[in-house]
Amino acid sequence: MNRNKHKGLALMLLAVSQFILALDYTIVFVALPSIGADLGFSTNHLQWVVSAYSLFYGGFLLIGGRLSDLAGRRRMLIIAMGLFGLGSLFGGLAHSQLFLIFSRVVQGLGGALLSPATLSLIMSNFEEGAERNRAMAVWSAMGGVGLSLGLLLGGVLTNYIGWEAIFFVNVPIVLLVMILSPVVLSESRFSSKSRHYDAAGAFSVTAGMLFIVYYLIQAPVEGWFALTTFIPGLAGVGLLLLFTAIELRTREPLVPFRLFRIRNLTGATLTAVLCSGSFGALYYFMTLYTQEVLHYSVVQSGLIFMPLTFSSLLATRFVNKLIAVFGLAGTVAIGMGLGAAGFMLFARLSAAGAVWEMIPGMLMIGVGQSFVFTGMYIAAGYGIDMKEQGVASAIVNTGQQIGTALGLAVILAMISSGLGTSATLGTMDPIRLTGAIRTAFVICAAIALLGILVAIITLKQKKQNMRDGANH
């Protein structure tokens, strides 16, 4: 029985932690032109302001999950927040390209340690059933809110204060979380006499993931078979195969492969890949549409995402009822279906679009995103021993990171192949660019429809169990 007397504040801290992780992924997008101009970045190097964060976030997630299980989830959250805040402070103070990219590396590393810690603290601080489901709904919705609000907040801060403010804004939030965490969060850790960290497994999987994520980031830019990307990609695959061999032989593996026999965890991970591959691409293509086709300002472009933000938050009120009636599989499938419908509405956008044409799709995708993320993360923790919640969280988060990078890379490759031209999206005239973006949204819808099938097949949680939890 959980005896935490500060559950409201605990949820606020964990939700805020999730919020700033998502916020920092998109807040930097609209500031890139200003950063590039001030620090003299070339076009090719500027992308590393975004990619450095994604690379280290995705690469270190699994070791972050293991550390949170062994060292303590609350302790790891505080350490991770410290790293994230330090990276944010460095970013705001950066006066050179190298120092700014280094600050994004520190932020990404902090994020990789923070993400599995926050999710496993939800599991340990809230009782299974309705209480945990509500907490999970708020926590996951704040991720969607952070992604969409980041575009608006980034535009406002960059326009009226300066790009440095997009980094400084994190520092007071980080300090608040670090101060309150020891008071309002119950510590949770797995007591192990050996404290074995599986150094060989940690090195091989982290290096392998770094190379794989690097390949997915760079391949659409430099070419899928260019030596500068293909060789790191092969190295990544080789290191992951080595990791598999190490894990099968070690006494206390970093990632126990028996976890993948738990259908809900495997299903949640596959769902995370597909969800991020479809929903995650929205921010890129809708920003491209509003700014390059409709010529909206960065602030106007950010405001377009507000219906998504509000609908995502509103949907958290209905998740428990949905799970009680349809189960986890049904809830995720409904969310994916709403997402697919929203993307198909976006596939009808024109080069002379109006704001009202975008609102229905945003509302549907916001609700769908909330249902999918909540059901997916509840499924990921269901049936997992408390001592392995950190690793399970990291596995699903890794699927989400891979899905985001892979989804965007695949969609861009399919669009380029269909156009049969070497022209980039940024150089197209508005009509052709709109056609390419519409194609992208059709592909997003197809990925979401595949997500419905995966959810129904893999997420086998019975509705009755969810009802029992709802009556807790």
N, C-alpha and C positions, 0 to 999 in steps of 0.2 A: 504493500500500500504506500503510495507516495504522500509524504507529509509536508511538502512544500506549501508554506502559508502565503507565498507571494506569487501565486500563479498568474495573475493579471500582469504584474510587472515582468515576470519571467517571460511570458509570451511577447510582451512589448520588446524586450531586449533581443529575443531570438528573431522576431519579425524584422526589427530594425537592422540586425546583422545581415539577414537575407536581402533586405532592401538595398543596402549600400553595395553589396556584391553585384547585384543586377544593375544598379544605377551606374556603377563605374565602368560597366561594359559599354553602355551607349552614350553616357554623358560626354565622352571624349570625341565622339563622331563629329558633332557640329563645331567643335573647337579646332579641328585639325587644320583648316586653312590659316587660322590666326597663329597657331603653334608653328606651322611650316614657315610662315612669313617672318615671325619673330626670331626663330632659331635657325633659319636657313636650311631647312630640310629639303632634299630632292623628293620628287614624287615617289620614287621607289623606296626611299628610306622612311618616309612619313608613315607608311602603313605599319611600321614596327612600333609606333606609339600604341597602336591597338593590338598588334600581334604578340608583342612581348608579354602583355598581360594574359592573353588567351593561352599562349604557349606554356608558361609556367603554372598557370592555374590548372590546365588539363594534365600537365606532366606530373605534378606532385600530389594529385588527389588521393591516390591509393596509399601512399606513405602517410599522408595526412590522416586518413581514416584509421590506419593501424596505430599511429601515435596517439590519437584521441582515445582509442580503446585502452591502451596501456598506460599512458601518462595521466589520463583524466580528461574528460570532455570539457569541464568548466575551465580547468587550467589551460587546456589547449586553446579554448576560445579566447581567453585573455591574452595569451602569447600571440595568437594569430591576429587579434585586433591590434596589438601593439605593432606588429610587422606592417599590417595594412595602413595604420595611421602614420607610421614612419615613412612608408612609401609615398603616401599622400602628401606629407609635409615636404619630402624631397622633390616631388613633382612640382609643387607650387613654387619652390625656390630654385628650380632648375634654370640654368643659364647656358646650357650646352646640350647638344643632341644626345650625347652619350649619357650624361647624367639623367636626362629625362627618361630615356629608355631603361636605364638602371632602376629608376624609381618605379617604373611600371613592372619590372621584374619582381621587385620587392612586394609590390601590391598583389601581383599574381600569386606569389608564394604564400603571402598572408591569406589570400582567398582560398587557396588549396587546402590550407590547414583549418580555416574557419568553416567552410561549407559542411564537411562531414560532422564537425563538432556540434554545429547548431542543430542539424537534423537529428543526431543521436540524443541531444539534450531534450528535444521535443519528446522523444520516446521515453526518456527516463524521468522527466518532470511532470508528465501528464498521463493519467490512467488510460489504459486501453479501452476503446469504445468511443462513446459520443464526445467525451472530454478531449481525447487525443485527436479525434477527427476534426473537431472545431479548431483546435490549435493548429493542426496541420493545414486546414483550409486557409486560415489567416496567414500562416507562415508562407505557404506556396503562393498565395495571391500577392503578397508583398514583393515577390520576385518579378511577377508580371508588371506590377505597378512601377517598380524600379526601372525596368527596361523601357517602359513607355515614358515615364516622367523624366528619365535621364535626357531624352532628346529635347524636351521643353526647357528643363532646368539648365542644361548645357548652353542652349541658345541665349537664355536670359542672362546668365552669369557672364558668358563671353562677350555679349553685346554691351552690357552696362557696367561691368567691373573689369573684365579681362580674363583670358583663358586660365590664368593661375588660380582663379577662384574655384574652378571645377575640381581642383585637388584640395584646396584649403577647406572647402565645405565639409569634407569628411572628418577633419581633425577633432572638432568639438563633439561630434557624434561618437567617434571612437573612444574618446576620453570618458564620456558619459557611460558607455557600455562597460568599459574596463573598471570603472569605479563601482557601479551597481552590481556587476556580476557576482562577486563573492557574497553579496548580501541576499540576492533574490533567486539565485540558481543553486539547486542542489548538485553537489559533485557526483559524478558517475564515472566509475572506471572498473576495469577487469583486473582483479588481483591475480597476478601470476608471479610465482617465485623465481622463475627463470628470467623474466622480462626480456625474452628473446625478440629482437627486432628484425631478424632475417635480412641482414645487411646485403647479402648477394642478391636476394630477390628484390629488395628495395632499389638497389642500383640498377639492375637489369630492366625492371619495369618502368622506372622513372626515365632512364635514358631512352628506352624504347618508345615510351609515350611522347617524349619530347621530339624525337625524330618523326614519329607518325603525324603528330599535330603540325609540326613544321612542314611536312610534305603536303598536308591538306591545305595549309595556309598559302604556301608558295606555288604549288602546282598550277592553280588557275592563272597565276601571273607569269611564271617562267616556262610553263609547259609540263605536261604530265610525265613526259619521258626525257626531259632535260636532265643532264648529268647532275646539275646543282640541286635538283629536287629528287630525282629517281634514286640516286645512291643513298641519301639519307633515309628515304622511304624504305629501301631494302634493308638498310642497317636497323631501322626500327622494327621491321618484321622479324629479323634475325634475333634481335635482343628479346622480343616478346616470346619467341620460341624457346630461347635460353631460359627465360623467366619461368615458362611452363615446366621445363625439365627440372629446374631448381625447386619449384613449389611442390612437385610430385614426390620429391625425396626429402625435403627438410622436415624437421620435427614440429616446428611451429611456423607454418607458412604465413607470409604476408597476406595472401588471399587464399583461404581454404576453398579449393575447387568444389568440395562437396556442397558449398552454398548454392552453386548453380543447379543443383538437383531440386532446390526449392522453387517450384514453378512461378510463384508470385514474384520472387526476386528476379528471375530470368525474364519473366514477362514485363516487369517494371523497367528493366534495363533496356529491353528492345523497344518498349513504348517510349522511353526517354529519347532514344536515338531518333525515332520517327517523329515524335512531337517536336523536338528541337530542330529537326531537319525541315519541318514545314512551318510551324508557328515562329521559329527563330528567324526564318528568312524574311518575315513580314517587315521587320524594322528596316532592313536594307532596301528592299524594293519599294516600300511605300515612301521612304525618305527620298529615294531617287526620283519617284514619280512627282511628289509634291514640289521638290526643289528644281529639278531639271526640266520637267514638262510644264508644270503649272507656275513655276518661278515664284514660289512662296518664300518668305524669309525663313530663317531657321526657327524663329519663335512661332510663326504661323504653322510651320511644318510640325513642330512639337505639339501644338494645340490640337492637331488632327487626331492625336492618339488619346486625348482625354476621354472620349466615349469608351475606349477599350479599358482604360484605367478604372473608371467608375463601374462599368459592368462586371469587371473582374472582381472588384471588391464586393459588389452586391451579390454576386453568385455564391460567395462563401456562406451566406445565410441559408442556402438550400442544399449544400453538399451532404449534410447528415441525412436529410430526408431522402435524397436521391440514392445514397448508398443503402439505406434501410430497405428501399423498394426494389432497386435494380442490382444491388451488389456492386463490388468494385469493377468487375468487367463491364457491366452495363453503364456505370457512371463514366468510365473512361471512354467507352464506345460512343456514348451520347456527346461527350465533349469533343471527340474527334469528328463526329458527324456535324456538329455545329461549326467547327473550324473549317471543314471542307465546304460547307454551304457558304460561309463567309468569304472564303477564297474565290468561290465561283462568282459571287457578287462582284468582287474586285476584278475578276476576269472580264467584266463588261465596262470597265473604266475607259473614258475617251481622252483624247489629247486636249479637249476643252472641258475638262471635268469641273464639277461643282462640289462644294463641301457636303451638301446633303446626300450626294451619291455614295460618299464614303462611310457615313455614319452607320447604316444598317450592318455592313460587313464588320466594322469595328466592334459593334455591340455583340454580334454573334461570336466573333473570335475571342473577345474578352471573356464571355461566359464559358465558352468551350475550353479556353486555356485554363481557367480556374478549376473546372471539373477534372480535366486531364491531369494537371499537376498534383492536385490533392489526392485523387484516386491512385495515381502512380506512386507517390511517396508513401501513402498508407500501405499499399501492397508491398513495397520494398521492405518495410519493417515487420510485416506480418509473418509470424512463424520463425523469426530470427532470434537467436539467443541474445540477451541483453549485452553480453560480453563482446558480441561481434556486430553490434549496431553501427559502429563507426565505419568498419570495413564495408558493410552492406550499403551504407549511405554513400560512401566514396565510389562504389561500383556503379550505382545509378547516376551519380553526378558525372562520372567519367563518360558514361553513355550519353549523357546530355551534352557534354562538351564536344565529343566526337560527332554527335548528330548535328550540332550547329555548324561545325567546320565542314563536315562531309556534305550536308544538305545544300549549303550555299555553293560549294565547289561543284557538285553534281548539277545543280540547277543552272549555274552559269555555263558549264560545259555543254549542257543540252541546248541552251539558248543559242550559244555560239555555233554549234553544229547545225542547228536548224536554219540559222541565218545564212550560213555558208559564206561568211565574210570575216576578215581579220579586224574589222572595226570594233572598237570597244564601245560599251554602253554609253560612256560619257561623251563620245564623239558623234552619236546619232542625232538626227533631227527628231523633234518631239513626236511626230507620228510614228516613225519606226521604233523609237524608244518605248512608246506606249504599247506597241504591239509586242515587243520583247518582254515588257513587264507583265502584260496580260498572260503571255505564255508561262512566265514564271509562276503566276498565281494558279494557273491550271495544274502545273506540276505539284505545287504545294497542296492543292486539293487532293490530287491522286495519292500523295504520301500520307495525308491524313486519313483517306479511305482505307489504305493499307493498315494504318494504325487501328482502325475498328476491328479488322480481321485478327490482328495480332492480340488485341485485348481480349476478344471473345475466346480465342483458342488458348491463351496462356494464363490469363488471370482467372483462376478457378475458385476464388473466395465465395463461399455460400452466402446468400442473402440472410439466412437465419442468424448466422454469426454476427452479422452487422446489426441486425435488429436487437440481438441480445446486448451488444455493446451500446446501442442507442438508449437502452433502458437502464444503463449502469447507474 
